């Protein structure tokens, strides 16, 4: 499945448990030796919500939340009869998330309240990190940090085409300032309600879209006086509509789509067969 080009291998583990060994997510996500994806989504039964969604990065780490992924998860759950309603709840490592199908393959998700306290994002800063000077290996920037259940570092730039995102992204992701690493968003403002963005995802690299990243972009844009509280974020894979509502909750709307179904025998490929 994919959401705005952010693609996933979705594993339905609601009937049979799936406990992947180390290296399995790397095999599944590899675009030459495996299926090919940005991340692996695992759907499980939950005692606290309609379903539980786990997110595995290609490097084997587990993410707290994925906005594009949860839109795919709600579409899968509804069309495959796992949940018989358009609005449902998902248990994630970022808490309970409530997406709702709104028709034509689109879903709207209550992404919760942004976290702005530096220590809770987490960063090694104090208070709020808004328009803060930041030095990293290979460059300097002004950054704003937000958590949408996972950490984000937002950089506003004059021209997105001039930014070496593939170099700056990993340097910022693994900077000691971020104890759990971070996602990185490079953003060019096109107007008070429009931006273009490129995202370096923690544990995954450059992706065509990032739902939590789009939310962080709009929150950062409002905090720095660049954006209104409702804005569209154009990513390489598509457009997401973001609203930071007056009650402090962030809502995201965007597409989700099936690509294909299949079977993949993980045991048939040794972890060592897939290059790092």
C-alpha positions as CSV (number, residue, x, y, z in Angstrom):
1,X,0.0,0.0,0.0
2,X,1.0,3.6,-0.2
3,X,-0.1,7.0,1.0
4,X,1.0,9.9,-1.2
5,X,3.9,7.7,-2.4
6,X,5.1,6.7,1.0
7,X,4.9,2.9,0.6
8,X,4.5,0.1,3.0
9,X,4.5,-3.7,3.3
10,X,1.4,-4.2,5.4
11,X,1.3,-7.5,7.3
12,X,-2.1,-8.6,8.6
13,X,-1.2,-10.3,12.0
14,X,-4.8,-10.2,13.4
15,X,-5.2,-14.0,13.0
16,X,-1.6,-15.3,13.1
17,X,1.1,-13.5,15.2
18,X,4.0,-12.0,13.3
19,X,7.1,-11.5,15.4
20,X,9.9,-10.7,12.9
21,X,13.5,-11.5,13.8
22,X,16.2,-9.0,13.4
23,X,16.8,-8.1,9.8
24,X,13.4,-9.2,8.5
25,X,12.2,-5.6,8.0
26,X,15.4,-4.9,6.0
27,X,14.7,-7.9,3.8
28,X,11.0,-6.9,3.2
29,X,11.9,-3.2,2.5
30,X,14.8,-3.9,0.2
31,X,13.7,-2.9,-3.4
32,X,16.0,-5.4,-5.1
33,X,16.1,-8.5,-2.9
34,X,12.7,-8.1,-1.1
35,X,9.3,-6.6,-1.7
36,X,10.4,-2.9,-1.5
37,X,9.0,-0.4,0.9
38,X,9.8,2.6,3.1
39,X,8.5,0.7,6.2
40,X,6.7,-2.4,7.4
41,X,3.3,-2.0,9.0
42,X,2.0,-4.8,11.3
43,X,-1.7,-4.9,12.2
44,X,-2.5,-6.7,15.4
45,X,-5.5,-7.1,17.7
46,X,-5.6,-4.7,20.6
47,X,-7.1,-4.7,24.1
48,X,-7.2,-0.9,24.1
49,X,-8.4,0.0,20.6
50,X,-10.0,-1.5,17.5
51,X,-6.5,-2.5,16.3
52,X,-2.8,-2.1,17.0
53,X,-0.4,-0.8,14.4
54,X,3.4,-1.3,14.7
55,X,5.8,0.4,12.4
56,X,9.2,-1.1,11.5
57,X,11.9,0.9,9.7
58,X,14.2,-0.7,7.2
59,X,17.1,-0.5,9.7
60,X,15.1,-2.6,12.2
61,X,14.1,0.2,14.6
62,X,10.5,0.7,15.5
63,X,8.8,4.0,14.9
64,X,6.2,5.5,17.3
65,X,3.8,6.7,14.6
66,X,3.3,7.1,10.9
67,X,0.6,9.3,9.4
68,X,0.6,7.9,5.9
69,X,0.8,4.4,7.3
70,X,-2.3,4.8,9.5
71,X,-4.3,6.0,6.5
72,X,-3.4,2.8,4.7
73,X,-4.2,0.8,7.9
74,X,-7.7,2.2,8.2
75,X,-8.4,1.6,4.5
76,X,-7.2,-2.0,4.8
77,X,-9.1,-2.6,8.0
78,X,-12.4,-1.4,6.6
79,X,-12.2,-3.0,3.1
80,X,-11.0,-6.3,4.5
81,X,-13.7,-6.4,7.2
82,X,-11.4,-6.2,10.2
83,X,-13.5,-3.3,11.5
84,X,-17.0,-2.6,10.2
85,X,-17.1,1.2,10.6
86,X,-15.5,4.2,8.9
87,X,-14.0,5.8,12.1
88,X,-11.8,3.6,14.2
89,X,-9.1,3.6,16.8
90,X,-5.5,2.3,16.6
91,X,-3.1,1.6,19.4
92,X,0.3,2.9,18.5
93,X,3.5,3.7,20.4
94,X,2.4,7.3,20.3
95,X,-0.9,6.5,21.9
96,X,-4.4,5.9,20.6
97,X,-4.9,7.5,17.1
98,X,-8.4,7.9,15.6
99,X,-8.5,7.9,11.7
100,X,-11.7,8.2,9.7
101,X,-12.4,7.3,6.1
102,X,-13.9,10.3,4.2
103,X,-14.4,8.7,0.8
104,X,-12.6,8.2,-2.5
105,X,-9.6,6.5,-0.8
106,X,-9.0,9.4,1.5
107,X,-8.8,9.4,5.3
108,X,-8.7,12.1,7.9
109,X,-6.7,11.5,11.0
110,X,-6.8,13.2,14.4
111,X,-3.0,13.2,15.0
112,X,-3.3,14.6,18.6
113,X,-1.6,17.6,20.1
114,X,2.0,18.6,19.1
115,X,4.6,18.4,21.8
116,X,6.8,21.5,21.9
117,X,8.7,20.9,25.2
118,X,12.3,20.3,24.1
119,X,13.0,17.5,26.6
120,X,9.8,15.6,25.7
121,X,10.4,15.7,21.9
122,X,13.1,14.7,22.9
123,X,16.1,17.0,22.3
124,X,18.9,18.0,24.6
125,X,17.6,21.6,24.6
126,X,15.4,23.3,27.2
127,X,12.1,25.1,26.9
128,X,11.1,25.3,23.2
129,X,13.4,24.9,20.2
130,X,11.9,27.6,17.8
131,X,14.1,29.3,15.2
132,X,17.2,28.1,17.0
133,X,20.7,28.2,15.4
134,X,22.0,24.7,14.8
135,X,25.4,23.5,13.7
136,X,25.8,20.0,12.3
137,X,28.4,18.1,10.3
138,X,28.4,19.7,6.9
139,X,26.4,22.9,7.6
140,X,24.5,25.4,9.7
141,X,20.8,26.1,9.9
142,X,17.9,27.6,11.8
143,X,15.6,24.9,13.1
144,X,12.3,24.4,14.9
145,X,11.6,21.1,16.7
146,X,8.2,19.4,17.2
147,X,7.0,16.0,18.2
148,X,3.9,14.5,16.7
149,X,4.4,11.3,18.7
150,X,7.8,11.1,17.1
151,X,10.6,13.7,16.8
152,X,10.9,16.2,14.0
153,X,13.4,18.9,13.1
154,X,12.0,21.5,10.6
155,X,14.3,23.7,8.5
156,X,12.7,26.5,6.4
157,X,14.8,27.2,3.2
158,X,14.6,29.7,0.4
159,X,14.9,27.2,-2.4
160,X,14.3,23.5,-1.9
161,X,16.1,22.5,-5.0
162,X,19.4,23.9,-3.5
163,X,19.2,21.8,-0.3
164,X,21.4,18.7,-0.2
165,X,18.7,16.8,1.7
166,X,20.5,13.4,1.2
167,X,23.6,14.7,3.0
168,X,22.1,17.0,5.6
169,X,19.3,14.6,6.5
170,X,21.4,11.8,8.0
171,X,23.8,14.3,9.6
172,X,20.9,16.0,11.5
173,X,19.0,12.7,12.2
174,X,22.0,11.3,14.1
175,X,23.2,14.5,15.7
176,X,23.8,14.1,19.5
177,X,21.2,16.9,20.1
178,X,18.6,14.3,19.4
179,X,18.9,11.4,21.9
180,X,16.4,9.2,19.9
181,X,17.5,10.6,16.5
182,X,15.0,12.7,14.5
183,X,13.0,13.0,11.3
184,X,14.1,16.1,9.3
185,X,11.9,18.3,7.1
186,X,13.2,20.8,4.6
187,X,10.5,23.3,3.7
188,X,10.0,26.0,1.1
189,X,7.1,28.4,1.8
190,X,5.0,29.2,-1.3
191,X,2.3,31.2,0.5
192,X,0.6,31.5,3.9
193,X,-1.3,28.3,3.3
194,X,1.0,26.4,0.9
195,X,4.5,24.8,1.3
196,X,6.7,22.3,-0.5
197,X,8.7,19.9,1.6
198,X,11.2,17.1,1.4
199,X,11.5,14.6,4.3
200,X,14.4,12.6,5.6
201,X,12.8,9.9,7.8
202,X,14.5,8.5,10.8
203,X,15.6,5.0,10.0
204,X,14.3,5.1,6.5
205,X,16.0,7.9,4.6
206,X,14.4,10.1,1.9
207,X,10.8,9.2,1.3
208,X,8.1,10.5,-1.0
209,X,5.9,11.6,1.8
210,X,5.6,11.7,5.6
211,X,2.3,12.4,7.4
212,X,3.7,13.2,10.9
213,X,6.3,15.3,9.1
214,X,3.7,17.3,7.2
215,X,1.9,18.0,10.5
216,X,5.2,19.1,12.1
217,X,5.8,21.4,9.2
218,X,2.5,23.3,9.6
219,X,3.0,23.5,13.4
220,X,6.5,24.9,12.9
221,X,5.2,27.3,10.2
222,X,2.5,28.7,12.6
223,X,5.0,29.0,15.4
224,X,7.4,31.0,13.3
225,X,4.7,33.2,11.7
226,X,5.1,31.7,8.2
227,X,1.8,29.8,7.9
228,X,-1.9,29.9,8.7
229,X,-3.3,27.1,10.9
230,X,-4.7,25.3,7.8
231,X,-2.3,24.6,5.0
232,X,-1.5,22.2,2.2
233,X,1.9,20.4,2.2
234,X,3.1,19.3,-1.2
235,X,5.6,16.4,-0.9
236,X,7.3,14.5,-3.8
237,X,4.6,11.9,-3.7
238,X,1.5,14.0,-3.3
239,X,-0.4,16.6,-1.2
240,X,-1.6,16.4,2.4
241,X,-4.0,18.8,4.0
242,X,-3.1,19.8,7.5
243,X,-5.1,21.8,10.1
244,X,-3.8,22.8,13.6
245,X,-7.2,23.3,15.2
246,X,-8.1,25.9,17.9
247,X,-8.3,23.0,20.5
248,X,-4.6,22.3,19.8
249,X,-5.2,19.1,18.0
250,X,-3.7,18.5,14.5
251,X,-5.7,16.9,11.8
252,X,-4.3,15.4,8.6
253,X,-6.2,14.4,5.5
254,X,-4.8,12.6,2.5
255,X,-5.0,9.5,0.2
256,X,-4.3,5.8,0.7
257,X,-4.2,3.1,-1.9
258,X,-3.6,-0.6,-2.5
259,X,-0.8,-1.6,-4.8
260,X,-0.9,-5.4,-4.7
261,X,-1.4,-8.4,-2.5
262,X,1.0,-11.3,-2.2
263,X,2.8,-13.9,-0.2
264,X,6.5,-13.6,0.9
265,X,8.3,-16.4,2.6
266,X,10.7,-14.6,4.9
267,X,12.4,-17.8,5.8
268,X,13.5,-18.4,2.2
269,X,15.9,-15.5,2.3
270,X,18.7,-15.4,4.9
271,X,19.4,-12.0,6.4
272,X,23.0,-12.2,5.2
273,X,21.8,-12.5,1.6
274,X,20.6,-8.8,1.6
275,X,23.4,-6.2,1.5
276,X,23.4,-3.5,4.2
